[in-house]
Amino acid sequence: MKLHVCSRRNVLDVVKSILPWNPVVISITDPRSEKINFQIAECNVLRLEFHDLEKDYPGEAPAIILFTKEMALTIRDFLFDRIWTDSKESITEARRVISNLDVIVHCEAGISRSPAVAAAISMHFNKNCDTYFGDASRYIPNKLVYKTLLDCINGRDNEVPIVKMRNNHDYFEKG
């Protein structure tokens, strides 16, 4: 699996550099941001909206949207559905799909949320996330996103606490 982490500003250039191959895009934006037209099949795009925070700040802002277990499960299902659909449910074929899959993860700045998602995916599939952590890294992965997603991808989603959101909006969608 090839993971590409980038900012909102350069995500379209990254998508174009991978075409004509069929990349998968996990698009992370601030709530209510304008959607990006990736010019690829919408079934290959997962859109999530949440703030780049690691904890809630009660009383500070009434519309803070934190990364949730439900969002993590949506990412997990999006990736696994893509792998199984393309592999026709054969384990050997699934390994080939995973090794050839281009996953682009972007957020507003490409520094915190998208590297956290890429690090969790890399840790699960490659057993290594050194690219995203450490002194030599240019990233500062959001720890809430990383831990929540890694636990959900690894099947430990029952250990992830449910974060209560302060409003009733559904801020993630598939496609």
Buried (B, 14 or more C-beta within 10 A) or exposed (E): BEBBBBBBEEBBEBBEEBEEEBBBBBBBBBBEEEEBEBEBEEBBBBBBBBBBBBEBEEEEEEEBBBBBBBBBBBBBEBBEEBBBEBBEEEEEBBEEBBEEBBBBBBBBBBBBBBBBBBBBBBBBBEEEBEBBBEEEBEBBBBEBBBBBBBBBBEEEBEEBEEBEBEEEEEBBEBE
